[in-house]
Amino acid sequence: MSTYPEPAVTFVRGEGSRLYDESGRAYLDFLSGLAVTSLGHAHPTVADAVCQQARTLLHVSNLYGTTIGPEVAATLDRLVGDGEPVGGRVFFCNSGAEANECALKLARRWAGPGRHVVVSAYGSFHGRTLATLHATGQPEKHEPFQPLPEGFRHVAWSDVAALDQAATGDDVGAVLLEPIQGEGGVNPATAEYFQAVRRLCDERGLLFIVDEVQTGLGRTGRWFGFQHFDVRPDVVTMAKALGNGVPIGACWARDEVAGAFRPGDHATTFGGQPLATAAARAVLEVMQAEDVPARARAAGARLRKGLEVIPAVAEVRGLGLLLAARLDDVDARQAAARALDAGLIVNPVSPTALRFAPSLLVTDDEIDEALAVVGEVLA
Ligand SMILES: Cc1ncc(COP(=O)(O)O)c(C=O)c1O
């Protein structure tokens, strides 16, 4: 169906930070399938795990036990605790939208009847299912699909007073925020904002749900974006990087919140299956062995520094290896198209900004190569 514009190029193979088109031409990938292939393309450890699992056991219904999902859940719980297990629980699914859908249903179950309103921010992106679309604070995306499920209220981003006003009333159950608005243009929250949200949620008995679908698992220089802000959410959703390209999402919740779900409240056929969780287990092993948060910090600093000295770049925003360069008097869509012609994949996250989300294993040479292309294109 025509939900995407005609693609400018068709890829058939990838390796590390490189993608190859049908004619064999190489491209340097600084988008990673929208922050998905955090370990680069065709990572051998992940490929081996997928192949081996495919020969062992692909799928079993969640009506039966499997061994890998609980192992991955325990690792995620430890990473949410920045190395210390928190004792939370995980629901596995297949995408970011589904991870958020799970969080929204959990919030309703936890808060009880009548407290179904979730407050989220303008400029946010939480998915394309009807409920996550309504949670997404971009009204122009809502219009063609009205009526959307009720129970969503939007407030100005990073504005404590606006949230304070909107998150009142007996009908509110939760606040849902990204630590960096990714699709909204790579706009980071501040520690003050996230800490104020945490206090407000505690005072009013609201769940604080953090959407780490784009930011999670090392990309920002910490395991999760909220860890920059020294807060602990009640619910954390993730997806993109978890399978390095194998579809898998996860909704983590602290134990008491997760306990609101009873058998039958939520379910999925594919979520948590052995194939996807075997991929995630391998991804998390490599991520921990490589200390990807540290790599994202170092590589992100190099990329940021190189972007900041390009004359047409007005500002660089973001954290770690999720960065956007705001451009002076240059159309970002045109710049991204020219970069693609020159063999570099970047994304015009807004009409005025280019987004950079390379592999977390990107080398210094690859960063310098990308910077040279960006410099030339913008010049
Ligand atoms: C923050 C955030 N949440 C949710 C989603 C939706 O994820 P998916 O496309 O896997 O459903 C995205 C996708 O870009 C995202 O960036």
The ligand as an SDF file (V2000), in Angstrom:
LIG
                    3D

 16 16  0  0  0  0  0  0  0  0999 V2000
    9.5770    7.0460   20.6370 C   0  0  0  0  0  0  0  0  0  0  0  0
    8.8640    6.0910   19.7450 C   0  0  0  0  0  0  0  0  0  0  0  0
    7.8220    5.3850   20.2260 N   0  0  0  0  0  0  0  0  0  0  0  0
    7.1580    4.5030   19.4680 C   0  0  0  0  0  0  0  0  0  0  0  0
    7.5030    4.2890   18.1600 C   0  0  0  0  0  0  0  0  0  0  0  0
    6.7270    3.2940   17.3290 C   0  0  0  0  0  0  0  0  0  0  0  0
    7.5100    2.1700   17.1150 O   0  0  0  0  0  0  0  0  0  0  0  0
    7.1040    1.1260   15.9550 P   0  0  0  0  0  0  0  0  0  0  0  0
    7.2960    1.8300   14.6710 O   0  0  0  0  0  0  0  0  0  0  0  0
    8.0720   -0.0150   16.1630 O   0  0  0  0  0  0  0  0  0  0  0  0
    5.7000    0.7280   16.2150 O   0  0  0  0  0  0  0  0  0  0  0  0
    8.5750    5.0020   17.6120 C   0  0  0  0  0  0  0  0  0  0  0  0
    8.9510    4.8210   16.1920 C   0  0  0  0  0  0  0  0  0  0  0  0
    9.6450    5.6090   15.6080 O   0  0  0  0  0  0  0  0  0  0  0  0
    9.2760    5.9220   18.4250 C   0  0  0  0  0  0  0  0  0  0  0  0
   10.3040    6.6320   17.9460 O   0  0  0  0  0  0  0  0  0  0  0  0
  1  2  1  0
  2  3  1  0
  2 15  2  0
  3  4  2  0
  4  5  1  0
  5  6  1  0
  5 12  2  0
  6  7  1  0
  7  8  1  0
  8  9  2  0
  8 10  1  0
  8 11  1  0
 12 13  1  0
 12 15  1  0
 13 14  2  0
 15 16  1  0
M  END
$$$$
